[in-house]
């Protein structure tokens, strides 16, 4: 009887510990705002990486400036659209 109770208790502890809070097989529908926020974080990470690599001497000045301007323009567009969607 003690072994059966121990097994049931062990199964209960494992289920409680490892059972996911949300169903992992059902994904939440992603909105346009979610996509834009994710893309904004990626662009900002790319800007940080670009600055680091430029300071490390891996990029010439012309390439760095062109790449930085492109990423900053994209970030501005993303932030503007995020602001517009958050106001609605």
N, C-alpha and C positions, 0 to 999 in steps of 0.2 A: 504494500500500500504506500509506503514511504517513497519507493522508487517512482511509482506512477505520479504521485504528487510532485516530486522533484522534476520529472520530465515536463509535466504540464506547466509548472512554474517557470522552467527554463524556456519553454516555447513562448510563454507569455512575455518574458523579459526580452527575448530576441525580437518578437513582433513589435513590442513597444519601442525598442531601441532603433530598429532598422526600418520600420514601416514609414514610407514617405508621407509627409503632411498632405501633399496634393497628389493626385493621380499623375504619375509620370507619363502616361500614355495619351493624356489629353493636354494639348498645348493651348495656351491662351492666345486668342486672336491678337496679332500685333497691329497696332494702329500706325498711321503715318507719323504721329508724334514719336512713338517708340523708335521707329526706323531713323528719324532725323536725329534724335538724341544719341543713338548708337553711332551714327555716322559722324556726328559732331565730335564725340569722344575719340573716334579713330583719326579724324583730321587733326585734332589737338595733339594726339600722341605722335602723329607723323611730323608735326611742327617741332615738337620737343626733340624727336630723333634727328631731324634735319639740323637743328641748331647744334646738337651735340656733335654730330658728324662734321659739321662745318668747323667747329672749334677744334676738332681733332685733326683737321687738315685734310679731310677726305673729299671735300668739294671745292672746286675753284669758285671765286667770287661771283662770276657771271651765272653759273649753274645754280649756286645757292640763292641768289637774288630772284632768278626766274622761278625756281621751285617754291621759294617762300611766298612770292606774290601769288602764285597759283593757289597754294594752300590757304593763304589768308583770304583770298577772294571767295573760295569755296566755303570757308568757315563763316564769313560774313553772310553769305546767302543762306546757309543753314540756320544761323542764329536768328536772322530776320524771319525766316519761315516758322521757326519754333516759337518765336514771340507772337507771331500772328495766330498760330494755332492755340497757344495757351490763353490768349485773350478771349477766344470764342467760348 
